Amino acid sequence: MAIIIDGKAIASEIKEEIKKEVLLIEKQYGRKPTLAVILVGNNPASEVYVRMKKKTSEEAGINSMQILLDENTTQQELLTLINQLNADNSVNGILVQLPLPSHINENDIITAIDPVKDVDGFHPVNMGKLVIGQQDCFIPCTPYGCQELIIRTMPDIKGKHLVVVGRSNIVGKPLANLMIQKNNMANCIVTVCHTATKDIGYYTTQADILVVAVGRANMITKDMVKKGAVVIDVGINRIQDPANPDKTKLVGDVKFDEVSEVAYAITPVPGGVGPMTIAMLLKNTVKAFKLQNMK
């Protein structure tokens, strides 16, 4: 049976590392890093995420500003707020919780955030810097969390074949670019599978490291995984619980029970990648403070 990669425990370790770093920052600069999180509307899932980000930030010693805006907030009003936060030197990181209401253009909002405060790592400047391997950028939090899980499970990954299933701007594309970089935390051979891939199993069975982020419940089965692979399941899907038809349960994109029989290590859902995303957001916020105060 596979080792279960405990994302909660690893995220907790990272949070403690950040806590120590924040204490040193406070001692040196007389203030703590500050993260501003903007939530537009009342999406229940987004509200939960924002509360979790606030709680985890405060536990790590980071100041958390929550800005809650009405569903009918206009795009111009949101842009005005972002410009104010861009100009506010006491704010180090800005995160706009996605998805936004349909009348607001997400790309316009993402590109309005100052790249040096874009702790989500989605600004085109940060994405471009990631591709060319510059260190002064912010890596999108979910791929960054996946990388941490991989290197803490398989420390020597140089030359390993990493297969990513999914090519989203949030996970697949940035992860592929992150893991192909020439450094000790990457240096992998990277293959990306997507909807145009005819036989996904042909590629996934070659993977030493398999990362799945497609949003399709239980898509990856035992016969699609190489024996001894490290499997990172980014998917989170709510399905009807077979054991209790009146209830639902959360599952990943990987058929956990089956795949854990052949994998060396695997992330559970929930409790795998999810907690890491917030941990890496805090890491990015501390990095933002340092970059802004090194000028």
N, C-alpha and C positions, 0 to 999 in steps of 0.2 A: 504493500500500500504506500501511496505517496506521502511525503512530508506535507503537512498543511502549512502554507505560508500565512502567518498570522499578521495581517495588515494592521490590526488594532494595536498589537504589541509593538510593531516596528514604528508606527506613527507616534506612539507614546514615547518611544526612545528618542525620536527626532524632536518631539515637543520639548523633552527635557534638555536636549542639546541647545535648542533655540532659547529656552528659558535662561540658561547660563550666558549665552551670547547677549541677550537683552540686558541682563544685569551689568555686563561689562560696558555695553553701549551707554546705559544710564549713568554709570560711574564716570565715563569719559566725556559725555556730551551734556549730561544733566537733563536728558529727556529720553523718552522711549519711542520706538517706531510706532507710527499710527497708520491704521488701515481704514479707509472709508469704503463701506459697502452700500451700494444703492439698489433698492428693490422698488420696481414700478409695478403697481397692481397687487392683486391678492391671490397669486398662484400658490395653492397649499404646499406643493413640493418645494417651491422656491422659498417660501416662508420658513420651512423646516431647515433648509440648507443655510439660510442667512442666520438663523438662531444658532446653529451648530458652529458656524464660522465665528460668530461673536463670542460664544462660550469658549471655544478652543483658543482663540486669540488671547482672551483675557487670562486663561490658564497659563499661557506661555509668557505672559507679561506684556503683551502688545496692546496698545490702545486701540479700541474698536469703535468706530463711528458708524452707526446704523442710520441710513437716510431712507425713510419709507415715503414713497410718492404714490399719489392716487392713480388709479387705472387710466384716467383721462388726461394725465399729464401729457403735454404736447412734446414733440421731438425737440422743438426749439427751447422749451423750458428745461428739458434734460440736458441739452447741449450747453446752455447757459450755466447750469449747475456744475457740469464737468469742467468748464473753463474756469470757474471760481476755485474748484478743488485743485486744478492744475497750477493755479497761481498761488495757492496757499502752502507756504513752506513748512507748515506744521503737519501737513498730510503727506505721507511717503508712498502709500499705495492706494490705487483706486480700482475698485471692482464693481462692474455693473452686472447684477445677477441676470443671467439669461434663462429662459427665453423672455423677450420683451413683448408687450402688447403689439398686435399686428399692425397698428398705424405708425409704429416707430421702426426705422430702418437700422437693423443691428450693426451692419458694416459701418454706417455713418457714425454710430455711437462709439464703436471700438476704435476707429481711426481718430476720434476726437480726443481720446485719452493721451496725455503726454507719455511717449514710449518709456521714459524713465520712471513712470509711476504705474505702468501697465503690468501689475503683478499677476494677471491672468495669462500674460504672454501671447495674446492674440493679435496685437498690433502688427501691421505688415513690417515695420522696422524690426521688431523683435523676432518675427518669423524669418525674415531675411538674414539677420545676424546668426540665428540658429543654423540655417542652411550652410553658411560659410564658416561656421565654427568660432565666431567671436564670443569671448567670455562675458562681455558686459551686456548680456541680454537676459531676458526672463523666459524660462522654458515653460510652456503650458503645463499646468499643475498635474493633470492626469498622466501624461506621458512621463513627466519627471518622477512621479510616484512609482510608475511601472519600472523605470530604470533602477530606482532604489531597491525595489523588491527583488529585481533580477540580480543585482550585484551583491546583495546581502545573502542571496541563496546560492549563487554560482559566482564566486569572486573572480575567477579567471575566465573571462568571456571572449578574449581576443580570438578572432577567427571562427567563433561559433556562428552557426547559421540561425539567424533570427527571422521568423516568418510572422508578418503582421497581417491579420485578416481584418480588413476595413481600411478605408482611405479618407476618413473625415478630417476636417481641418482641426478638430479638437483633439483627436487621438492618433489616428493612423499616420497621417502625413508628418506631423511633428515627431512622432516616435521613430519613424523610419529614418528621418534626418538626424535625430539625436543619436541613434545607435550605430550609425555608419561613421561617426566622427572618429578621428584618430586620437584617442585618449584611453586611459585605463578603465574608464567607466563604459566604454563602448567598443569600437573597433570590430564590430560584427559584420558578417556577410548578411545583407538584408534583402528579403523578398517581400513584396506587398501584393496580397491577393484582394480582389474586389468583385463587384457584380459581373464584370466581364471575364472573370477567370472560369474557364470551362470545367476543370477538374481540381477543385480546391484541395481535395485529399492528396493529390499527387504532390503538392507543395508542402502541405502541413506535415506529412509523414517524413519529410526531410528535415524538419525543424529541431534543432537542439533547444531552442527557446521559441515557444509559440505564444503570441499575444493576440487575443481575439476581442474585437470591438466592433460588432455589427448590429447589436440590438435585436438578435433573433434567438429566442429561447432554445437551449439545448441543441444548437446547430452542430457543434463539434462532438463527434462520437469517438469511442475507443479506437475504432479501426482507422481513424484519421490522425492518430497521434503516435509519434515515434517512442519506442520504449526508452525510458530514462530522460525524457524531455522535461524542461521546466515550463509550466503552463500558467500564463497570466490571463485571467478572465475579467475583462473590463465590463462586460455586459451586465445589465440589471433589468430584468423583465418580470412583470407580475403575471402569473398564470393561475389557472384554477388548480387547487391542491387535489391531486388524485386520491389522496387518503381521506380527504374531507371536502367533497364537492361544493359545500356551502361556503367554503373559504378560499382565499387566494394565498399564494406564497411567492417569495422572490427567488428567482433562479438566474443563473448567468447564461452566457452564450455557449458554454461548455457543459456537456452532460457529466456533472461532477462525479457521481457514483461510479460510472463506467471508466472515465478517463483516469481517475485516481488509482485505478488498478495497474495502469501501465506507466504513468508519469513518475518522474523522480520527485517532483514537488509541484503543488498546485494551489492557487488562491481560492478560497471559498467565496460564495456570494450569499448573503452580505458578509462583511468583515475582512475583505481582501483589499482590493484597490481603493474602495470608497474612502476609508479613513486617511489614506495616503494623500489624497487630493488636497484636503484641508491642511495637512502637515506641510506640504510643499508650497502652498499658498503663503504660509507663515514664513517659510524659508525665503521665499521671493520678497516678502515685505521687509525682512531684515536686510537682504541684499540691496533693496531699493534705498533704504536709509543710508547704507554705507556708500553707495554710488553717488547719492545726492550730497553727502557731506564730505566726500573726497575732493570735490571741485575746488 
